[in-house]
Amino acid sequence: MTSALDKTFDPAAIEARWYDHWETNGLFRPDRPGAEPFTIVNPPPNVTGSLHIGHALDNTLQDVVIRYERLRGKDALWVVGTDHAGIATQMVVERQLEERQDKRTNHSREDFVEKVWAWKAESGGTITRQLRRLGCSMDWGREQFTMDPHFTAAVTKVFVDLHRKGLIYRDKRLVNWDPRLKTAISDLEVETRETKGGFWRFRYPFADGSGAVEVATTRPETMLADMAVAVHPDDTRYAGVIGKEILQPITGRRFAVVADEHADPELGSGVVKITPGHDFNDFEVGKRAGIRPGDMLNMFDAEARVVQTADGLIPAEFIGMDRFDARALVVQRMKEAGFLIPHVTRDVDGAAVEADFEPRTIQTPFGDRGGVVIEPWLTDQWYVDAATLAKQPIEAVRSGEIEIVPKTWEKTFFNWMENIQPWCVSRQLWWGHRIPAWYDGAGNVFVAETEAEAQEQAGEGVTLTRDEDVLDTWFSSALWPFATLGWPEQTELLDRHYPNDLLISGFDILFFWDARMAMMGYFNMGQQPWKRLYLHGLVRAADGQKMSKSKGNVVDPLGLIDRFGADALRFFMAAMESQGRDVKMDESRVEGYRNFATKLWNAARFCQANGIGASRTLAAPAATSAVNRWIVGEVVATQALLDKAMADLRFDAAAGAIYHFAWDTFCDWYLELIKGAIDDETKAVAGWVLDQILVMLHPFMPFVTEELWHAQARLTGDVRPYDLIVAQWPAPDAAADPAAKAEVEWLIDLTRSLRTAKNELGLAPGTKLEAWLATPSDTAARVLSANQAALERVARLTAVHVAPAPEGAAMQIGAGGDALVIPLEGLIDIASEKARLSKALAASEKEAQALAGRLNNASFVERAKPEAVEKARADHAHHAGESERIRAALERLG
């Protein structure tokens, strides 16, 4: 009989075809109204995005779970959609305008937003097409977008409801301001980079001419808006100057010396200049000193150029200057006036060398999107009372109502949530959800879901102007678990699928998104958004470094799919995902899993060539032979391992269980053991086992398994009654057979031992041998009486004599608890072999000893390059293992 499969496994030939079939036929969410619901939502990727390796990991894990639960018969819903990505999307469209020598401000707000929608219609679906290539079985029929009308209505309602309860308010506070994008951004969107900077020291004179204090700063330009000088209340050096007035040299502004614990007596002179309008710490000092936020001085515009402060004291020459140009001019003017304290060092000859500043490496905040230095800026913004909203999620995690996996992330979660600051949710953009607030001429604010409702609040005839700002993108995505299900309408879908069962996300968005979903879930729904939160690590380069374009070590998942197939990449991601650890990219392993798919393909071809087709039963077929009883028991054991691993969200363990069963147990041993003895019973059992492999492997490798599922049926001219994607999870209705397991494992143990011994002694793998076993165990006796053909074909033993071994050189082989003796006379030159092995042992031991000495040398381990140390460790392990192998070979020779 011939195979219905091509000789070569070609992933590209099957992937697009099967994905289109699944999606076209609605198989990602089959109609199961009475089934137990299971729900996950995808972290919505930016509409501007394309698939990167992190997406590949995140979505593979989600798809493994959803396919697994679908196979278990559940009403499995995987909500899919994209985020409107306020800043990122506006930047894309503005960049397009710049390419045409145009800019956003040449257009009305409405026209610009229309251009964004046009871009979205043309180019915004890139990542969703790429998710399909990965095999993601999402509910595309209900694809969501955070700017969809129903979602916008949900966002507006939440804002209004929070405001009515006093949990959203407008306040004047410092924000992280991006001068390039001209918008506030959150702390989480600020990345700190090391930059070369300086530490300048200046004298600030007392207004009464009685002396001066020394202040130091890394940002001299901000002295144009200084409003105080602070010293520590316990610093005895300055006890007598607290309350005295300083006369700032450039502006002529007078301000007091205040006592505040922010001033560190051990740092510099112990005196700190305070610019409350442009530094987060200074803002708090200013408030403690009695300066109202509304009275704090602002010296920058939205582009970080110097503007006149409210008191009009900044000299005209600074007005309009860029902040860094202003820095240089401030230093120059202070130096000219004799208030700069030079930094003094010594040259090689010991002579004093003066410089304007002390060079320092500064931890500098940059906007992760704008790419410029962030400026703390005092503005009126909208804030959410995050501390109040955080209380229920904190309690939910403590009580176990929300389970975080791995549990080690709980400490990080609590630390952030218990110290959470007000959440600034307004952004100075045009693309996004417009804040539902209107102002009258006196500045009174009216928050409502519609302008008509706001007008009703304000009164007839009052002219209202709408707030120009939009909401932080993370505000809307925080509603994802319930707004995607139809909320605020009480839909059947919402009743059935909220709360969600599981959220899978990278740990890097725990605070961006996960924690905020928990806040919004409890506020709006009175329940947790999901029962479990699984946090996976990052995908790193092979050497453990973080991937970045600047390092040139970014891996394109689509390129890997082109080369090795989606199944191979998916299996790599699952197999390498170990709770709490990052994934190191290793293309050779991806290629190895492509080989695994090929191995399974060839195993199916072998089955078909031997008349083994699709099974017609969920329960295991009747089995009488030991090898068939054994393989049925191994299916039962593998399923138990896989189910336990999936329940614990141990993706690596789940992938490992099905991998080892399919490759080692089924392909390498079972198919080898049944060769030449494939009767009707074995055909039925083998076909059933292959079906179970396809079902259990399907969540990890959906494409090749679906292809083989149908190919097995085509062998006999049958058609499967359903596709594998909606098949039933294994239900063997069988148990392990200890006696059969002992027999087959005895035979496998014997074969492995023989193969190892032949390799050690330089015997050809196909060499046929005879063995003696004087007193066989019960297991050995059963194997010897019923498996002579397998012993000769697999173990390459022509005979096993139940008798004492003859005298002479021999080796001893273990199998289970039995020890078989195999004569070596005439097979090898014993003396020459001993000499050769002894020489090789001495060389390996010498090399291992030398490497051990090097590794025990602390100087080498600390000073050598990490890769050199790693290589030395690997070489030592190799030579130590080789020495053990050679000793075992010598022992065999007696």
Residue pairs with C-beta under 8 A, 6 or more apart in sequence:
1 608
1 609
1 610
1 611
1 715
2 608
2 609
3 604
3 605
3 608
3 609
3 715
4 608
4 711
4 714
4 715
5 601
5 604
5 605
5 608
5 708
5 711
7 605
9 597
9 598
9 601
9 602
9 704
11 564
11 565
11 566
11 567
11 568
11 594
11 597
11 703
11 704
12 562
12 565
14 703
14 704
14 706
14 707
15 133
15 135
15 565
15 566
15 703
18 702
18 703
18 706
18 707
19 132
19 133
19 135
19 703
21 27
21 723
22 28
22 137
22 723
22 725
23 132
23 140
25 723
26 141
27 137
27 723
27 725
27 726
28 78
28 137
28 138
28 139
28 140
28 725
29 75
29 76
29 77
29 78
29 139
29 141
30 70
30 726
32 73
32 74
32 75
33 75
35 73
35 74
35 75
36 73
36 74
36 75
37 74
37 75
37 77
37 496
37 497
37 501
38 66
38 69
38 74
38 75
38 76
38 77
38 501
39 76
39 77
39 78
39 79
39 497
39 498
39 500
39 501
39 502
40 62
40 65
40 66
40 77
40 78
40 79
40 500
40 501
40 502
40 503
40 504
40 530
41 78
41 79
41 480
41 481
41 484
41 500
41 503
42 59
42 62
42 78
42 79
42 80
42 81
42 138
43 58
43 504
43 505
43 506
43 509
43 513
44 81
44 82
44 83
44 144
44 146
44 477
44 480
45 55
45 82
45 83
45 127
46 82
46 83
46 85
46 88
46 89
46 127
47 82
47 83
47 84
47 85
47 89
47 120
47 124
47 127
47 145
48 85
48 88
48 89
48 92
48 124
49 55
49 82
49 85
49 88
49 126
49 127
50 126
50 127
50 130
51 127
51 130
51 131
51 133
51 134
51 557
51 558
52 554
52 556
52 557
53 539
53 547
53 554
53 555
53 556
53 557
53 585
54 506
54 538
54 539
55 127
55 130
55 131
55 557
56 134
56 539
56 557
56 569
56 573
57 506
57 536
57 539
57 573
57 577
57 583
58 504
58 505
58 506
58 536
59 131
59 134
59 136
60 134
60 569
60 570
60 573
60 574
61 504
61 534
61 536
61 573
61 574
61 577
61 651
62 78
62 136
62 504
63 78
63 134
63 135
63 136
63 137
63 570
63 699
63 702
64 570
64 574
64 651
64 654
64 699
64 700
65 502
65 504
65 646
65 699
66 76
66 78
66 137
67 137
67 698
67 699
67 702
67 725
68 646
68 699
68 729
69 76
70 76
70 137
70 725
70 726
71 695
71 698
71 699
71 725
71 726
71 727
71 728
71 729
72 729
73 728
73 729
75 496
77 139
77 497
78 136
78 137
78 138
78 139
79 138
79 139
79 142
79 144
79 480
79 484
79 485
80 128
80 131
80 136
80 138
80 139
80 140
80 142
80 143
80 144
81 143
81 144
81 145
81 146
81 480
81 484
82 124
82 127
82 128
82 143
82 144
82 145
82 146
83 146
83 473
83 476
83 477
84 145
84 146
84 147
84 431
84 432
84 473
84 476
85 473
86 427
86 429
86 431
86 432
86 470
86 472
86 473
87 181
87 183
87 185
87 369
87 427
87 429
87 473
88 369
89 116
89 119
89 120
89 431
90 104
90 116
90 429
90 430
90 431
91 181
91 369
92 119
93 104
93 112
93 115
93 116
93 119
93 431
94 103
94 104
96 119
97 103
97 104
97 106
97 115
104 112
104 430
107 115
109 430
112 430
112 431
113 430
113 431
116 431
128 140
128 143
130 558
131 138
133 558
133 561
133 566
134 557
134 561
134 566
134 569
134 570
135 566
135 567
135 570
135 702
135 703
137 702
137 725
142 484
144 151
144 480
144 484
145 151
146 155
146 473
146 476
146 477
146 480
147 432
147 433
150 483
150 486
151 476
151 479
151 483
151 484
152 433
153 449
153 488
154 479
154 483
154 487
154 488
155 433
155 471
155 475
155 476
155 479
155 483
156 433
156 436
156 449
157 449
157 488
158 475
158 479
158 520
158 523
158 524
159 168
159 435
159 436
159 447
159 471
159 475
160 436
160 447
160 448
160 449
161 523
161 524
162 168
162 384
162 523
163 169
163 447
164 447
166 385
167 384
167 385
167 388
167 389
167 523
168 382
168 383
168 384
168 385
168 425
168 447
169 382
169 383
169 385
170 380
170 381
170 382
170 383
170 437
170 445
171 293
171 380
171 381
171 383
171 422
172 293
172 294
172 378
172 379
172 380
173 283
173 293
173 378
173 379
173 381
173 383
173 422
173 424
174 277
174 278
174 279
174 280
174 283
174 376
174 377
174 378
175 184
175 185
175 376
175 377
175 379
175 381
175 424
176 184
176 185
176 186
176 187
176 189
176 190
176 365
176 367
176 374
176 376
177 183
177 184
177 185
177 302
177 304
177 374
177 375
177 376
177 377
177 379
178 184
178 185
178 367
178 369
178 370
178 372
178 374
179 300
179 302
179 303
179 304
179 323
179 370
179 372
179 373
179 375
180 367
180 370
180 371
180 372
181 367
181 369
181 370
181 429
182 302
182 303
182 428
183 427
183 428
183 429
184 377
184 379
184 381
184 424
184 426
184 427
184 428
185 367
185 368
185 369
185 370
185 374
185 427
186 423
186 424
186 472
186 474
187 421
188 511
188 512
189 367
189 368
189 369
190 365
190 366
190 367
190 368
190 374
191 365
191 366
191 367
191 368
192 363
192 364
192 365
192 366
193 363
193 364
193 366
194 361
194 362
194 363
194 364
195 361
195 362
195 364
196 359
196 361
196 362
197 218
197 359
197 360
197 361
197 362
197 364
198 218
198 356
198 357
198 358
198 359
198 360
199 216
199 217
199 218
199 343
199 357
199 358
199 359
199 360
200 216
200 217
200 218
200 220
200 331
200 340
200 356
200 357
200 358
201 214
201 215
201 216
201 268
201 269
201 340
201 341
201 343
201 358
202 214
202 215
202 216
202 217
202 220
202 223
202 334
202 339
202 340
202 341
203 212
203 213
203 214
203 339
203 341
204 212
204 213
204 214
204 215
204 229
204 246
204 247
204 248
204 249
204 271
204 273
204 339
205 211
205 212
205 246
205 247
205 249
205 339
206 212
206 213
206 241
206 244
206 245
206 246
206 247
207 244
207 245
207 246
207 247
207 254
208 244
208 245
210 244
213 229
213 231
213 238
213 241
213 246
213 257
213 269
213 271
214 268
214 269
214 271
214 341
215 229
215 268
215 269
215 271
215 272
215 273
216 268
216 269
217 223
217 273
218 360
218 362
219 278
219 279
219 327
220 327
220 330
220 331
220 334
221 306
221 323
221 324
221 326
221 327
221 330
222 273
222 275
222 278
222 279
222 299
223 248
223 250
223 251
223 273
223 275
223 330
224 250
224 251
224 299
224 306
224 309
224 314
224 318
224 326
224 330
225 275
225 277
225 278
225 297
225 298
225 299
225 309
225 314
226 248
226 251
226 253
226 255
226 273
226 274
226 275
227 253
227 255
227 274
227 275
227 276
227 277
227 286
227 291
227 296
227 297
228 255
228 256
228 257
228 258
228 273
228 274
228 276
228 285
228 286
228 289
228 291
229 246
229 255
229 256
229 257
229 258
229 271
229 272
229 273
229 274
230 257
230 258
230 259
230 260
230 262
230 263
230 271
230 272
230 274
230 285
230 289
231 237
231 238
231 241
231 242
231 257
231 258
231 259
231 260
231 263
231 270
231 271
231 272
232 238
232 259
232 260
232 261
232 263
232 264
232 265
232 270
233 242
233 259
233 260
233 261
234 265
235 263
235 265
235 270
237 265
237 270
238 257
238 270
238 271
241 257
242 257
242 258
242 259
243 256
243 257
244 256
244 257
245 254
245 255
245 256
245 257
246 254
246 255
246 256
246 257
247 253
247 254
248 254
248 255
249 333
249 334
249 337
249 339
250 315
250 330
250 333
250 334
250 337
251 313
251 314
251 315
252 313
253 311
253 313
256 289
258 274
258 285
258 289
260 285
260 288
260 289
262 272
262 281
262 284
262 285
263 270
263 271
263 272
264 270
264 272
272 285
274 282
274 285
274 286
274 289
275 282
275 297
276 282
276 283
276 285
276 286
276 287
276 291
276 293
276 296
276 297
276 378
277 283
277 296
277 297
277 298
277 299
277 377
277 378
278 298
278 299
278 300
278 375
278 376
278 377
278 378
279 376
280 376
283 293
283 296
283 376
283 378
286 296
287 293
293 378
295 310
296 378
297 309
297 310
297 311
298 307
298 309
298 310
298 377
298 378
299 306
299 307
299 309
299 314
300 306
300 307
300 323
300 375
300 377
301 307
302 428
304 322
304 323
304 375
305 320
305 321
305 322
305 323
306 314
306 318
306 319
306 320
306 321
306 323
306 326
307 319
308 314
308 319
317 329
318 326
318 329
318 330
321 329
323 375
331 340
331 356
331 357
334 340
335 356
340 356
342 354
342 355
342 356
343 354
343 355
343 356
343 357
343 358
344 352
344 353
344 354
344 355
345 352
345 353
345 355
346 352
346 353
347 353
364 373
365 373
365 374
366 372
366 373
366 374
367 374
381 424
381 425
381 426
381 469
382 424
382 425
382 426
382 435
382 437
382 469
382 471
383 422
383 423
383 424
383 425
384 422
384 423
384 425
384 475
385 422
386 420
386 421
386 422
386 423
386 519
387 420
387 421
387 422
389 519
389 520
389 522
389 523
390 417
390 418
390 420
390 515
390 519
392 518
392 519
392 522
392 523
393 402
393 417
393 515
393 518
393 519
393 522
393 528
394 414
394 417
394 418
395 401
396 402
396 518
396 522
396 528
397 404
397 410
397 413
397 414
398 414
401 528
401 531
402 518
402 528
402 530
402 531
402 532
402 533
403 531
403 532
403 533
404 410
404 413
404 532
404 533
404 535
405 532
405 533
405 534
405 535
405 579
405 649
406 535
406 579
406 580
408 580
409 507
409 510
409 535
412 510
413 510
413 515
416 510
416 511
416 515
417 515
423 472
423 516
424 472
425 471
425 472
425 475
426 435
426 467
426 469
426 470
426 471
426 472
427 469
427 470
427 471
427 472
427 473
428 468
428 469
429 469
429 470
430 470
431 470
432 470
432 471
432 473
433 470
433 471
433 475
433 476
434 466
434 467
434 469
434 470
434 471
435 467
435 469
435 470
435 471
436 447
436 448
436 449
436 450
436 454
436 467
437 445
437 446
437 447
437 454
437 466
437 467
438 445
438 446
438 448
438 451
438 454
438 455
438 458
438 464
438 465
438 466
438 467
439 445
439 446
439 464
439 465
439 466
439 467
440 446
440 458
440 462
440 463
440 464
440 465
441 462
441 463
444 458
445 467
446 454
446 455
446 457
446 458
446 464
447 454
448 454
448 456
448 457
451 464
451 466
454 464
455 462
455 464
458 464
474 512
474 513
474 516
475 516
477 513
477 516
477 517
478 513
478 516
478 517
478 519
478 520
479 487
479 517
479 520
479 524
480 517
481 498
481 499
481 500
481 503
481 517
481 521
481 529
481 530
482 494
482 498
482 521
482 524
482 525
482 529
485 491
485 493
485 494
485 497
485 498
486 493
486 494
487 494
487 498
487 524
487 525
498 525
498 527
498 529
499 521
499 525
499 527
499 528
499 529
499 530
499 531
500 529
500 530
500 531
501 530
501 531
501 532
502 530
502 531
502 532
502 533
502 534
503 514
503 517
503 529
503 530
503 532
503 533
503 534
504 534
504 536
505 513
505 514
505 533
505 534
505 535
505 536
506 535
506 536
506 537
506 538
507 535
507 536
507 537
507 538
508 538
510 535
514 533
514 535
517 529
517 530
518 528
518 529
520 529
521 527
521 528
521 529
521 530
522 528
532 649
534 649
536 577
536 583
537 577
537 580
537 581
537 582
537 583
538 546
538 582
538 583
539 547
539 555
539 582
539 583
539 585
540 546
540 547
540 582
540 583
540 584
540 585
541 547
541 551
541 553
541 555
541 584
541 585
542 584
542 585
542 586
542 587
543 584
543 867
544 582
544 584
545 551
545 553
547 553
547 554
547 555
547 585
548 554
555 585
555 587
557 569
560 568
560 569
560 587
560 590
561 569
563 591
564 590
564 591
564 593
564 594
565 594
565 597
565 703
565 704
566 703
567 593
567 594
567 597
567 700
567 701
567 702
567 703
567 704
568 590
568 591
568 593
568 594
568 596
568 597
568 701
569 590
569 593
570 700
570 701
570 702
571 593
571 596
571 597
571 655
571 659
571 700
571 701
572 586
572 589
572 590
572 593
573 583
574 651
574 652
574 654
574 655
574 700
575 589
575 593
575 651
575 652
575 655
575 656
575 659
576 583
576 584
576 586
576 589
576 652
577 583
577 651
577 652
578 650
578 651
578 652
579 649
579 650
596 659
596 662
596 663
597 701
597 704
599 662
599 663
599 667
600 662
600 667
600 693
600 697
600 704
600 708
601 704
601 708
603 662
603 666
603 667
603 671
603 690
604 690
604 708
604 711
604 712
606 671
607 613
607 671
607 686
607 687
607 690
607 712
608 711
608 712
608 715
610 678
610 683
611 678
611 683
612 678
612 683
612 686
612 687
612 690
613 683
613 687
613 712
613 713
613 715
613 716
613 718
614 687
614 691
614 709
614 712
614 713
614 715
614 716
614 718
614 720
615 621
615 684
615 687
615 688
615 690
615 691
617 688
618 728
618 730
618 731
618 732
618 733
619 731
619 732
619 733
619 734
620 632
620 635
620 685
620 688
620 732
620 733
620 734
621 681
621 684
621 685
621 688
622 681
623 629
623 632
623 681
623 685
624 681
625 681
625 682
626 739
626 740
626 743
626 744
626 782
626 786
626 787
627 670
627 673
627 674
627 682
627 740
627 744
627 790
628 681
628 682
628 685
629 737
629 740
630 737
630 740
630 741
630 743
630 744
630 745
631 665
631 666
631 670
631 685
631 686
631 689
632 685
632 689
632 732
632 734
632 737
633 734
633 735
633 736
633 737
633 740
633 741
634 661
634 665
634 736
634 741
635 661
635 689
635 692
635 730
635 732
635 734
636 732
636 734
636 735
636 736
637 736
638 657
638 658
638 661
638 665
638 696
639 692
639 696
639 730
639 732
641 653
641 654
641 657
642 654
642 657
642 658
642 696
644 653
645 651
645 653
645 654
645 657
646 654
654 700
655 700
658 693
658 696
658 697
658 700
661 693
661 696
662 693
662 697
666 689
666 690
666 693
669 744
669 748
670 686
670 689
671 686
672 793
672 794
673 744
673 747
673 790
673 794
674 682
674 686
675 793
676 789
676 793
677 789
677 790
678 686
687 712
690 708
690 712
691 709
691 712
692 730
692 732
694 705
694 708
694 709
694 712
694 724
695 705
695 724
695 727
695 728
695 729
695 730
696 730
697 705
698 705
698 706
698 724
698 725
698 727
702 724
702 725
705 724
706 723
706 724
706 725
709 720
709 723
709 724
709 727
710 720
710 723
710 724
713 719
713 720
739 779
739 782
742 779
742 816
743 779
743 782
743 783
743 787
745 816
746 779
746 780
746 783
746 815
746 816
746 818
747 783
747 787
747 790
747 791
747 794
747 795
747 815
749 814
749 815
749 816
750 791
750 795
750 797
750 813
750 815
750 820
751 794
751 795
753 813
753 814
753 815
754 769
754 795
754 796
754 797
754 813
754 822
755 765
757 763
757 811
757 813
757 822
757 889
757 892
758 764
758 765
758 767
759 765
760 885
760 886
760 888
760 889
760 892
761 811
761 824
761 828
761 833
761 889
761 892
761 893
762 828
762 833
763 827
763 828
765 796
766 796
767 796
767 827
768 792
768 796
768 797
768 798
769 796
769 797
769 798
769 822
769 827
770 797
770 798
770 799
770 800
770 801
770 822
770 823
771 797
771 799
771 800
771 801
771 813
771 820
771 821
771 822
772 800
772 801
772 803
772 804
772 805
772 806
772 820
772 821
772 822
772 823
773 780
773 784
773 800
773 801
773 802
773 818
773 819
773 820
773 821
774 802
774 803
774 804
774 805
776 784
776 802
776 818
777 816
777 817
777 818
779 816
779 818
780 815
780 816
780 818
783 791
784 791
784 800
784 802
791 797
791 800
792 798
800 820
805 821
805 823
806 823
808 823
808 824
808 825
809 823
809 824
809 825
809 830
809 893
809 894
810 821
810 822
810 823
810 824
810 894
811 821
811 822
811 824
811 892
811 893
811 894
812 819
812 820
812 821
812 822
812 892
813 819
813 820
813 821
813 822
814 820
824 830
824 893
830 893
833 893
834 890
834 893
837 886
837 889
837 890
837 893
838 890
840 882
840 886
841 883
841 886
841 887
841 890
844 879
844 882
844 883
844 886
845 879
845 883
847 875
847 879
848 876
848 879
848 880
848 883
851 872
851 875
851 876
851 879
852 876
854 860
854 872
855 861
855 869
855 872
855 873
855 876
860 869
860 872
861 869
864 872
